[in-house]
Amino acid sequence: MLGVKSTVSGEAIAATTRFQAASLSKTINALCVLTLVRDGLLNLDDRVNDHLQGWQLRGHKDASEVTIRMLLSHSGGVNVHGFEGYERSKLLPDLPAVLDGTAPANSPPVRVQWKPGTRFSYSGGGVTVLQKLVSDVAKLPYAAALDRRVLKPLGMSNSSMHQPPDAADLASGHDAAGRTVVGDYHIYPELAAAGFWTTPTDMALAVCAILQSLENAPNALLPRPIAAEMIKPVVKAAGLGTFVSKTGLIDHAGANWGFRAIYTANPAHRHGYVVMSNGENGEELNDQVAKLLVEAARWHDF
């Protein structure tokens, strides 16, 4: 652990300090969705609207054909690439307001804009639809469902999907000049797409859970056939909550205001890394740290 939680306080980052995982949340969400598949409550090729209660995904004439697999792989034809978050002093929208783009939401309505299943287009909006689906099917608030199905089984005790966050040991976000962002961090009610708070160690437990499930290890979170779907490209490099390189590496990057994160793993060799930072310049820093890790471990497959 290097650096400080905030340039204002100067307090050092600890092993328990949580960072915003940003879009790494999508991998955690995928694990949660796949536990519902594991338990026979969903099938990947079910139509999303068949499971949604009180709200339906609409827009394109074929909107009713969007499946769970499509939303996990950004191939459902759904808009809204990402989310800006909200300053802590601002009024927060509830999930229906986010999905319909109504005040006080700062993002447009989540809608199907082209024929589902025909192309890749990164969609935090589509993943936010899955947030509602998980809650509707599990009959729990989303953060509670994820805690029960993913975080507790994996021993991720320094992680949470609750927004505002429910822990005190938090890193503050910083702009490109190193100044703490207003209010220390933004809040993301779009939990499944961007709302996860975690540590690099806890995030590594989630990545390890994928690798262990692929190995059919005892007490793995998922059966091997279901885990294998995560690393099978659906459109271009998009798997289910992951991206898959031509050489078989899996990865995901994340960018929230003031935070950056990345993981990469090799399922064949069962190793990888997670790097998280609390600044707008985090991509460069994360890449440098990852390079040093790979060189120190003498991994030749990255």
CORWODA-V310520 format. One record per helix or strand of 3 or more residues. SS is the DSSP state (A for helix, B for strand). FROM is the first residue (numbers start at 1). TO is the last residue. If there is no record, write none. Layout:
BEGIN
ss;from;to
SS;FROM;TO
SS;FROM;TO
END
This chain:
BEGIN
ss;from;to
B;18;20
A;22;38
A;48;50
A;63;65
A;68;72
A;95;100
A;124;138
A;142;154
A;191;194
A;200;214
A;224;230
B;249;256
B;259;266
B;271;277
A;282;297
END
